[in-house]
Amino acid sequence: MTANRLPDAYLSITDFGLVILPGGSAGITAKVGVSSKGRVNQIAMLTDSDQIVETFGSGILVDSLGDSFSGGSKQVYAVRAAGDIDGTVGAVVKAAASESDTGTVTVTGKPLDAYNVKAEIVSGGEKNEATFRYALDGGSNYSGVITVPASGTYALEDTGLSLSFTGTYVAGTVFTFATTAPQASMASIIAAVKVLLDSALAFECVHVCGESDQALWTAMDVLMQQAESDFRYSYCCCDAPYMNAGETVDEWVQRIIAMRANFASTRVQVHAAFGTVTDMLTGKQAVRNLGGIIRGYVCGLKRQQSPGAVELGSLPGVVNIQPEGLNNAHVLALDNAGFTTVRKFIGMNGTYVTNGRMMAENGSDYEQEENRRVMDHSCELVRSQALKKVKAEATEDGQKVLEAFLSHALAVQIGDKEIVSGTVVIPEGQDVYATSRLRVKIRIVPVPIMREIEIDIGLENPFLLAA
C-alpha cells in the first residue's frame, strides 16, 4: 500500500493503443495563380465550383480551378498571387458604319484579365444621347444597352478598364481591342507558394497556374526540397509555355525540351499538355494548358494508380489536343524529356495522359507521379508513428514497440493496396548510449505498372502441329 494515498482501485489511462494514423492529403491540390479578385497571399478553401467566380473573379487561377473541378477535384486550396506585372491594352480598331461617324473610343486603366473587347453603337448621337453595348469575349455575350455618359467616361465593371467617348456616333459602328492579363513575378509566386507551405493544411501538390520556365521550376524545386526538410512531403506542378506566334510545332517542342537542359527534380512536374477544353464555368471552348484538368483527374485516383491508366477513362472536358499538328513523335520526345503530356489511341475516343512524369533524372525511382505520391504518403504515415516514440526508452522491448508502430504504418498501405509489401529493420549493435540516435531502415515494394504490353500473335497449321 502507498503511504500517501488511501486504498482504492487506481486507473492509469494509456494512449496510442489503437495506433490511429493521420488521414493524409490524398486528393487535395493547392493552387497559386493570378486572378481579378480575392485577397493576395491568403488561402481560400473551395469545395464547389460555384465558389470560384465569387471568390476570385476571373483570370488564369479561375480557369485552372474550373478545370480541376471539371476533372474531378472535390477540395482545393487556392492562393491569389500578386499580379505585379501589368497586363497590356492593344490598339482600338474602329469599324465605322458611316463616314459621318466622328466618334472615337479610348481606353484607360490596367486590365485585370485577358479580354477581347467589342463595343457596338446601338443608337447614334453624342454624349448622353448615343447608346452602346459591350462584350468582353469578342461578342458572344453582350451587356445591356447603356447610354454614353455625359462625362464621356464609362467604367467596364470588374475589368480595371474605362472607355472614354468623344464625338458623334452612328448606329452600327464597332470598336474592338484586346488586352493581356497581368502576370505574377517569380517573387510573387514564391511568396504565394510559401503561404501554402507554411500553413498547417495537408495537400499532395501545389499547382502553379500559368506559363512558366526553367527559372521558376528551379525555384519551386528549392521550395519543395526545403519543405521536405521541414517534414512536408509534397511536390509542385507547373505549366509549360505554349507556342509563340509564327512558331512551328517542331520548333515549339524543341524549345520546350531545351528548357529541360540542366534541370532535374523529383519534386517538380511540368505539364506540356494543351487542348481545346469546354470551360465548365462559361460553357465556352478555349485552348489552354490541360494541367488544371489533369490535377483534378489525379485527385480522383488512388495513389498507386498511374494517371495514364487507360482503363480508368479519358480526361473529361477535352475536345481535342493542341497545338494542331502535334503527333506521336512530338509526344514521345516530350515524354522522354520528362514532361507530362496527353495522347490519343487509335480506335478509342477521348484524350489520355501519356505518363504522369516528374522531372527526375533518368533511372530515378520517382520518374512517375504515382511513385512520388505513394512515397510521400509512406513518409507521412511513418513519421507520424515514429514521433510517438521520440525520447522513448531504447531498450530491446522499446525497439520492438517502435518496429511494430512503423510496421503498422506500412500495413495500412498494404491493406489499401498502395504498396505490395514493406519491411522495417532496426540494425543491431547500435550504441544509443553514445549517440542518443536509433537508425531504422525501411524498404517498400511499389505496385508494378504494365506500361507496355507485348503480344505475340500469328497463324498456325493444326495438321503440322499434330505431325
C-alpha positions as CSV (number, residue, x, y, z in Angstrom):
1,M,0.0,0.0,0.0
2,T,1.3,3.5,-0.9
3,A,1.6,5.7,2.2
4,N,0.4,8.9,0.7
5,R,-3.0,7.8,-0.7
6,L,-6.0,5.8,0.5
7,P,-6.6,2.3,-0.6
8,D,-8.6,2.3,-3.8
9,A,-8.7,0.9,-7.4
10,Y,-6.5,3.4,-9.3
11,L,-6.6,3.6,-13.1
12,S,-3.9,4.7,-15.5
13,I,-5.2,5.6,-18.9
14,T,-2.7,4.9,-21.8
15,D,-2.8,6.4,-25.3
16,F,-1.8,5.4,-28.8
17,G,-3.0,1.8,-28.3
18,L,-5.3,2.0,-31.3
19,V,-2.4,3.3,-33.4
20,I,-4.6,5.6,-35.3
21,L,-2.9,7.2,-38.4
22,P,-3.5,10.6,-39.9
23,G,-6.0,10.9,-42.7
24,G,-3.3,12.2,-45.1
25,S,-3.6,14.5,-48.1
26,A,-4.9,12.3,-50.8
27,G,-7.0,14.0,-53.5
28,I,-6.2,17.6,-52.3
29,T,-4.4,20.0,-54.6
30,A,-3.3,23.6,-53.7
31,K,-3.2,26.2,-56.5
32,V,-1.4,29.5,-56.9
33,G,-2.2,32.0,-59.7
34,V,-3.3,35.5,-60.8
35,S,-7.0,36.5,-60.6
36,S,-9.0,39.7,-60.7
37,K,-10.5,39.3,-57.2
38,G,-9.6,37.9,-53.8
39,R,-7.0,38.8,-51.1
40,V,-3.4,38.4,-52.2
41,N,-1.5,35.6,-50.4
42,Q,-4.5,34.4,-48.4
43,I,-5.6,30.8,-48.6
44,A,-9.2,30.1,-49.8
45,M,-10.7,26.7,-49.3
46,L,-13.0,25.7,-52.1
47,T,-15.3,22.6,-52.1
48,D,-17.6,23.6,-55.0
49,S,-17.1,25.1,-58.4
50,D,-19.8,27.7,-57.6
51,Q,-17.4,29.3,-55.2
52,I,-14.7,30.1,-57.8
53,V,-16.0,33.2,-59.6
54,E,-17.4,34.6,-56.4
55,T,-14.0,34.3,-54.7
56,F,-11.6,35.1,-57.5
57,G,-13.5,36.7,-60.3
58,S,-11.6,35.9,-63.5
59,G,-8.0,35.0,-64.6
60,I,-5.7,32.1,-65.0
61,L,-6.4,30.9,-61.5
62,V,-10.1,30.8,-62.1
63,D,-9.7,28.9,-65.4
64,S,-7.5,26.3,-63.7
65,L,-9.8,25.9,-60.7
66,G,-12.7,25.3,-63.0
67,D,-10.7,22.8,-65.0
68,S,-9.7,20.9,-61.8
69,F,-13.3,20.7,-60.5
70,S,-14.3,19.5,-64.0
71,G,-11.5,16.9,-63.8
72,G,-12.7,15.5,-60.5
73,S,-11.4,17.7,-57.6
74,K,-13.6,17.7,-54.5
75,Q,-11.5,20.1,-52.4
76,V,-8.9,22.7,-53.5
77,Y,-6.9,25.3,-51.6
78,A,-6.2,28.4,-53.6
79,V,-4.0,31.5,-53.2
80,R,-4.2,34.6,-55.3
81,A,-0.7,35.7,-56.3
82,A,0.0,39.4,-56.8
83,G,-0.3,40.3,-60.4
84,D,2.7,42.7,-60.2
85,I,3.4,42.6,-63.9
86,D,0.7,44.7,-65.6
87,G,-1.4,43.5,-68.5
88,T,-1.4,45.4,-71.7
89,V,-4.1,47.1,-73.8
90,G,-4.0,46.8,-77.5
91,A,-4.9,49.5,-80.1
92,V,-8.6,50.3,-80.5
93,V,-9.8,49.4,-84.0
94,K,-12.8,51.3,-85.4
95,A,-15.2,49.8,-88.0
96,A,-17.4,52.8,-88.8
97,A,-21.0,52.3,-90.1
98,S,-20.9,55.7,-91.9
99,E,-18.4,58.4,-92.9
100,S,-20.4,60.8,-90.8
101,D,-19.4,58.9,-87.6
102,T,-16.7,61.1,-86.0
103,G,-16.9,59.3,-82.6
104,T,-13.8,57.8,-81.0
105,V,-13.2,55.5,-78.1
106,T,-10.0,55.4,-76.0
107,V,-9.2,53.1,-73.2
108,T,-7.6,53.8,-69.8
109,G,-6.7,51.6,-66.8
110,K,-4.9,48.3,-66.2
111,P,-6.7,45.1,-67.3
112,L,-7.4,42.5,-64.6
113,D,-7.6,39.7,-67.2
114,A,-7.2,38.9,-70.9
115,Y,-10.2,40.4,-72.7
116,N,-11.4,40.6,-76.3
117,V,-13.5,43.8,-76.0
118,K,-16.1,44.7,-78.6
119,A,-18.1,47.9,-78.1
120,E,-21.0,48.4,-80.5
121,I,-23.0,51.6,-81.0
122,V,-26.7,50.8,-80.8
123,S,-28.2,54.2,-81.4
124,G,-26.4,57.3,-82.7
125,G,-25.8,60.7,-81.3
126,E,-23.4,62.5,-78.9
127,K,-22.7,62.1,-75.2
128,N,-25.8,61.5,-73.0
129,E,-27.7,60.6,-76.2
130,A,-25.9,57.7,-78.1
131,T,-26.2,54.2,-76.7
132,F,-23.9,51.2,-76.8
133,R,-23.4,47.7,-75.6
134,Y,-20.1,45.8,-75.0
135,A,-18.7,42.3,-74.7
136,L,-15.5,41.1,-73.1
137,D,-15.3,37.9,-75.2
138,G,-15.4,39.2,-78.7
139,G,-19.2,39.4,-79.0
140,S,-20.5,36.1,-77.6
141,N,-22.0,37.7,-74.5
142,Y,-23.1,41.4,-74.6
143,S,-24.1,43.7,-71.8
144,G,-27.4,45.5,-71.7
145,V,-27.8,48.7,-73.7
146,I,-26.0,51.7,-72.0
147,T,-26.3,55.4,-72.6
148,V,-23.0,57.1,-73.2
149,P,-22.5,59.1,-70.0
150,A,-22.5,62.9,-70.1
151,S,-19.0,62.8,-68.7
152,G,-17.9,60.6,-71.6
153,T,-16.3,58.0,-69.4
154,Y,-17.7,54.6,-68.6
155,A,-16.0,52.0,-66.4
156,L,-16.2,48.4,-67.5
157,E,-17.2,46.6,-64.3
158,D,-14.6,44.3,-62.7
159,T,-12.1,44.7,-65.5
160,G,-9.9,47.6,-64.3
161,L,-10.7,49.4,-67.6
162,S,-12.7,52.5,-68.6
163,L,-13.9,53.7,-72.0
164,S,-13.7,57.3,-73.0
165,F,-16.2,58.6,-75.7
166,T,-15.8,61.7,-77.8
167,G,-17.5,62.9,-81.0
168,T,-20.8,61.9,-82.7
169,Y,-21.7,58.3,-83.2
170,V,-23.7,56.4,-85.8
171,A,-25.6,53.2,-85.0
172,G,-23.7,50.1,-86.1
173,T,-20.2,51.4,-85.6
174,V,-18.0,48.9,-83.7
175,F,-14.8,49.5,-81.7
176,T,-12.6,46.5,-80.8
177,F,-9.4,46.0,-78.8
178,A,-7.7,43.2,-76.9
179,T,-5.8,43.0,-73.6
180,T,-3.4,40.7,-72.0
181,A,-3.8,39.5,-68.4
182,P,-1.5,40.7,-65.6
183,Q,1.2,38.2,-64.6
184,A,2.9,37.3,-61.3
185,S,6.6,37.8,-61.0
186,M,8.7,35.0,-59.6
187,A,8.9,36.8,-56.3
188,S,5.1,37.0,-56.1
189,I,4.7,33.3,-57.0
190,I,7.3,32.3,-54.4
191,A,5.5,34.4,-51.7
192,A,2.1,32.7,-52.5
193,V,3.6,29.2,-52.5
194,K,5.3,29.9,-49.2
195,V,1.9,30.8,-47.7
196,L,0.7,27.3,-48.5
197,L,3.9,25.5,-47.4
198,D,3.9,27.4,-44.1
199,S,0.3,26.6,-43.3
200,A,-0.9,23.6,-41.3
201,L,-3.1,22.4,-44.2
202,A,-2.5,19.0,-45.8
203,F,-2.3,18.7,-49.6
204,E,-0.5,16.5,-52.1
205,C,0.8,19.1,-54.5
206,V,1.0,22.8,-55.4
207,H,-0.1,23.7,-58.9
208,V,1.4,27.0,-60.1
209,C,-1.1,28.1,-62.8
210,G,0.1,29.9,-65.9
211,E,3.1,29.6,-68.3
212,S,6.5,29.1,-66.6
213,D,10.1,28.4,-67.5
214,Q,13.2,26.7,-66.1
215,A,13.9,29.6,-63.7
216,L,10.5,29.1,-62.0
217,W,10.9,25.3,-62.0
218,T,14.2,25.6,-60.3
219,A,12.8,28.0,-57.7
220,M,9.9,25.6,-57.0
221,D,12.4,22.7,-56.6
222,V,14.2,24.7,-53.9
223,L,11.0,25.3,-52.1
224,M,9.8,21.7,-52.2
225,Q,13.2,20.4,-51.0
226,Q,13.0,22.8,-48.2
227,A,9.5,21.7,-47.4
228,E,10.7,18.1,-47.3
229,S,13.4,19.0,-44.8
230,D,10.6,20.6,-42.7
231,F,8.6,17.3,-42.9
232,R,6.1,18.4,-45.5
233,Y,6.1,15.8,-48.3
234,S,4.6,17.5,-51.4
235,Y,5.5,18.3,-55.0
236,C,4.9,21.2,-57.4
237,C,3.2,21.1,-60.8
238,C,4.0,23.8,-63.3
239,D,2.6,24.6,-66.8
240,A,4.9,24.8,-69.8
241,P,4.6,27.7,-72.2
242,Y,2.5,27.4,-75.4
243,M,3.6,28.0,-79.0
244,N,4.7,31.5,-80.0
245,A,3.1,33.3,-83.0
246,G,4.8,32.0,-86.1
247,E,6.4,29.1,-84.4
248,T,6.0,25.6,-85.8
249,V,5.1,22.5,-83.7
250,D,8.7,21.1,-84.2
251,E,10.2,24.4,-83.1
252,W,7.9,24.6,-80.1
253,V,8.7,21.0,-79.0
254,Q,12.4,21.6,-79.3
255,R,12.2,24.9,-77.4
256,I,10.3,23.2,-74.5
257,I,12.8,20.3,-74.4
258,A,15.7,22.8,-74.4
259,M,14.3,24.3,-71.2
260,R,14.7,20.9,-69.5
261,A,18.5,21.0,-70.1
262,N,20.5,21.1,-66.8
263,F,17.3,20.8,-64.7
264,A,16.1,17.8,-62.8
265,S,13.9,17.4,-59.8
266,T,12.0,14.6,-58.1
267,R,9.5,17.1,-56.7
268,V,8.6,19.1,-59.8
269,Q,6.3,18.1,-62.6
270,V,5.7,20.2,-65.8
271,H,2.6,19.9,-67.9
272,A,3.4,20.2,-71.6
273,A,-0.2,19.3,-72.5
274,F,-2.6,21.6,-74.3
275,G,-6.0,21.1,-75.7
276,T,-9.3,22.7,-76.6
277,V,-11.5,22.4,-73.5
278,T,-15.1,23.1,-72.6
279,D,-15.0,25.6,-69.7
280,M,-17.3,24.4,-67.0
281,L,-17.8,28.0,-65.7
282,T,-18.9,29.5,-69.0
283,G,-19.7,26.6,-71.3
284,K,-17.4,28.1,-74.0
285,Q,-14.5,26.3,-75.7
286,A,-10.9,27.6,-75.2
287,V,-7.4,26.4,-75.9
288,R,-5.3,26.2,-72.8
289,N,-2.9,24.1,-70.8
290,L,-4.6,20.9,-69.5
291,G,-2.7,21.0,-66.2
292,G,-5.9,22.0,-64.4
293,I,-7.9,19.1,-65.7
294,I,-5.0,16.7,-65.1
295,R,-4.7,17.8,-61.5
296,G,-8.4,17.2,-60.9
297,Y,-8.2,13.8,-62.6
298,V,-5.3,12.7,-60.5
299,C,-7.2,13.7,-57.3
300,G,-9.7,11.1,-58.1
301,L,-7.1,8.3,-58.5
302,K,-5.7,6.1,-55.8
303,R,-2.1,7.0,-55.1
304,Q,-0.6,3.9,-56.7
305,Q,-2.6,4.3,-59.9
306,S,-0.9,5.7,-63.0
307,P,-2.6,8.8,-64.4
308,G,-2.1,7.2,-67.8
309,A,-4.1,4.0,-67.0
310,V,-6.4,3.6,-69.9
311,E,-8.9,1.5,-68.0
312,L,-9.6,4.5,-65.7
313,G,-11.0,6.5,-68.6
314,S,-10.1,9.6,-70.6
315,L,-9.7,13.2,-69.4
316,P,-13.1,14.9,-69.1
317,G,-13.9,18.1,-70.9
318,V,-11.2,17.9,-73.5
319,V,-12.4,18.4,-77.1
320,N,-9.1,17.9,-78.9
321,I,-5.3,18.1,-78.4
322,Q,-3.4,21.2,-79.3
323,P,-1.4,22.6,-81.0
324,E,-2.7,21.4,-84.3
325,G,-0.2,19.1,-86.0
326,L,1.1,17.6,-82.8
327,N,1.8,13.9,-83.5
328,N,3.0,10.9,-81.5
329,A,6.7,11.6,-82.3
330,H,6.3,15.0,-80.7
331,V,4.6,13.5,-77.7
332,L,7.2,10.8,-77.3
333,A,10.0,13.4,-77.4
334,L,8.4,15.4,-74.7
335,D,7.6,12.3,-72.6
336,N,11.2,11.1,-72.9
337,A,12.3,14.6,-71.7
338,G,10.2,14.2,-68.6
339,F,7.2,16.3,-69.4
340,T,3.6,15.2,-68.6
341,T,1.7,15.1,-71.9
342,V,-1.5,13.7,-73.3
343,R,-2.2,11.5,-76.3
344,K,-4.9,9.7,-78.4
345,F,-5.3,6.0,-79.1
346,I,-6.3,4.7,-82.5
347,G,-9.7,3.1,-82.2
348,M,-10.6,4.9,-78.9
349,N,-12.3,8.1,-78.2
350,G,-11.1,10.6,-75.7
351,T,-7.8,12.1,-74.6
352,Y,-5.5,10.3,-72.2
353,V,-2.5,11.2,-70.0
354,T,0.7,9.6,-71.6
355,N,2.5,9.3,-68.2
356,G,2.5,11.3,-65.0
357,R,6.1,12.3,-65.4
358,M,8.2,14.0,-62.8
359,M,11.3,16.0,-63.9
360,A,13.6,13.4,-62.3
361,E,16.8,12.1,-63.7
362,N,16.6,9.0,-65.9
363,G,16.5,5.9,-63.8
364,S,15.2,7.7,-60.7
365,D,12.6,5.8,-58.6
366,Y,10.5,8.9,-58.9
367,E,10.2,9.4,-62.7
368,Q,6.5,8.6,-62.3
369,E,4.0,10.6,-60.3
370,E,2.4,7.5,-58.7
371,N,5.7,6.6,-57.1
372,R,6.0,10.1,-55.8
373,R,2.5,10.0,-54.3
374,V,3.0,6.7,-52.6
375,M,6.3,7.5,-51.1
376,D,5.1,10.8,-49.8
377,H,2.2,9.0,-48.1
378,S,4.6,6.5,-46.7
379,C,6.7,9.3,-45.2
380,E,3.6,10.9,-43.7
381,L,2.5,7.7,-42.0
382,V,5.9,6.5,-40.9
383,R,6.8,9.9,-39.4
384,S,3.5,10.2,-37.5
385,Q,4.2,6.8,-35.9
386,A,7.9,7.5,-35.2
387,L,7.0,10.8,-33.5
388,K,5.1,8.9,-30.9
389,K,8.3,7.2,-29.8
390,V,10.7,10.1,-29.8
391,K,12.6,10.0,-26.5
392,A,11.1,6.7,-25.6
393,E,13.4,4.0,-24.0
394,A,15.7,2.3,-26.5
395,T,15.6,-1.0,-24.7
396,E,15.1,-4.2,-26.6
397,D,11.4,-4.0,-25.8
398,G,11.2,-0.3,-26.7
399,Q,12.8,-1.0,-30.1
400,K,10.3,-3.8,-30.7
401,V,7.4,-1.5,-30.0
402,L,8.9,1.1,-32.4
403,E,9.3,-1.6,-35.1
404,A,5.6,-2.6,-34.5
405,F,4.5,1.0,-34.8
406,L,6.3,1.6,-38.1
407,S,5.2,-1.8,-39.5
408,H,1.6,-0.9,-38.8
409,A,2.0,2.2,-41.0
410,L,3.2,0.1,-43.8
411,A,0.4,-2.5,-43.1
412,V,-2.2,0.2,-43.7
413,Q,-0.7,0.9,-47.2
414,I,-0.5,-2.8,-47.9
415,G,-4.2,-3.1,-46.9
416,D,-5.1,-0.3,-49.2
417,K,-3.1,-1.9,-52.0
418,E,-0.9,1.2,-52.3
419,I,2.2,-1.0,-51.9
420,V,2.9,-4.7,-52.4
421,S,5.0,-5.1,-49.2
422,G,7.2,-3.2,-46.8
423,T,9.8,-4.1,-44.2
424,V,11.2,-2.4,-41.1
425,V,14.7,-3.3,-39.9
426,I,16.4,-1.9,-36.8
427,P,20.1,-2.9,-37.2
428,E,21.6,-4.5,-34.2
429,G,24.7,-3.2,-32.3
430,Q,23.8,0.5,-32.2
431,D,25.4,2.5,-29.4
432,V,22.4,4.6,-28.5
433,Y,24.1,5.4,-25.2
434,A,26.8,7.4,-27.0
435,T,24.7,8.9,-29.9
436,S,21.1,9.0,-28.5
437,R,20.1,8.1,-32.0
438,L,18.4,4.9,-33.3
439,R,18.7,4.2,-37.0
440,V,15.9,2.4,-38.8
441,K,15.8,1.1,-42.4
442,I,12.5,0.8,-44.2
443,R,12.1,-0.6,-47.7
444,I,8.9,-0.5,-49.7
445,V,7.9,-2.6,-52.8
446,P,5.7,-0.5,-55.0
447,V,2.8,-1.8,-57.1
448,P,4.1,-2.7,-60.6
449,I,2.6,-0.9,-63.6
450,M,2.1,-2.5,-67.0
451,R,3.3,0.5,-69.1
452,E,3.6,-1.6,-72.2
453,I,2.1,-4.9,-73.3
454,E,3.8,-7.1,-75.9
455,I,1.7,-9.7,-77.6
456,D,3.0,-12.5,-79.8
457,I,0.2,-13.2,-82.4
458,G,0.3,-15.3,-85.5
459,L,-1.3,-18.1,-87.6
460,E,-0.7,-21.8,-87.3
461,N,-1.5,-25.0,-89.1
462,P,-3.1,-27.6,-86.8
463,F,-2.1,-30.5,-89.1
464,L,1.6,-29.6,-88.9
465,L,1.4,-29.3,-85.1
466,A,-0.2,-32.8,-85.0
467,A,2.6,-34.2,-87.2
